[in-house]
Amino acid sequence: MPTAIAERRSQRIPLDAPLVIKGRGESGKDFREETFTLSASAHGVLLALKNNVSLGQKVRLLNQRNWDELEGKVVYVGLPNAGLTRVGIEFEHPAPDFWSLAVPPVDWA
């Protein structure tokens, strides 16, 4: 995973989109949570979660704007703040169309 903005595979943009995330929590129980994006790219998303997840964990994302669904892997877990944790998820494959943007960044093609 690239470490600097200049090394990113695709531009990250601020985006507030409704998502549903499904996975298995640290307790071992399946969860389904409605959430929202903080930023997005063709390769992943940063979002806010109430449920606890672990690095490397597989999750399913459902975009509530277009009903697209895809799998991703948790690559970042921030510190909890006000009951929510910032979580970075990397898509299994680049998915620029997942966000249904009228004019996506040029490097998303």
N, C-alpha and C positions, 0 to 999 in steps of 0.2 A: 504494500500500500504506500503511495507517495507520501512524503513527509512534509513537503512545502507546497504552497499554493502554486508556484511555478511548475511543479511536477504533477499537478492534478491531471487525471486522464480526461476530465470534462469539467467545464465551468460549474461552480456551485452558485445557485441563485436563491435569494430569499423567496420562500413560497409558503403560503398558508393554505393547505389543502386537507380536507377531511380524509382520514384513513381508518381502516380497521386492521389491527394486527392480531394474529393468532399464533400461539406457540405453547410451550410448556414452561411454566414458571420454575424458579429455583426450588419450590416445594415439591415439584414433581407433578403438580396438577396442571391440566390444560387451561389456558386462559384465552379470552377474546376481549379485546379492549378497543373502544373507539377513541381515537386520538387525532392529532393534527401534525402537519409537518412544520419544521422551523426553517429548513433549507433543503434543497434537492439538487441532484445532478443526474446525468444519464446513467451514472454508476451506483447511485445510492441515495440515502436520505438521512437527515438528522431530525429526530422527532422527540416528543415528550411522552414518557410512560409512567403509569402508576405501578404497574407490575414490575417485579425484579426479573432481570434476564442476565445471562452470563456471556462473556466473550466467547465467540465461536458458535454460539447457539443458532440453530436454524429457526426462522420464523416465516410466516406467510403474511403478505401485505395485500390489502384490498383497497383500491382507489375508489372512494365513494362517488367521485364525479363521473367516471366512465365504466365502473365495475370491472376494470382489469385487475387481475390477481397475479402475483409472482412471489417467488421464494428469495429470501436473502439471508445473510449471516450477520450477526451482531459483531461489530468491529470496534465499538467504542461504548463505554458506559461511564457517564459522568457521576458527579456526586449528587445525591438527592437534594432538592430544594423545594420547599413548600409542597411536599407530597409528590413531586414529579421528578423524574430523572431524564436527563438528555441522553439519548441513545442513538448511535450511528449504526446504520445498516447498509451493508454492501450487497448489491444485487448479484445473483449468480452469473448473469450476463448483462451487458449494457442494455438499458431499456428506456431510450429517450422518449418513446411514444407513451410510456406509462403515465406521464403527467398530462397529456393532452393539451400541450401549450400551442397557441396559435402561431407564435414565433419563438421557437426554442433557440438557445444560443447556437452559434455557428458550429462550434466544436462538438455538438451533440449528434451531428449527422453521421 
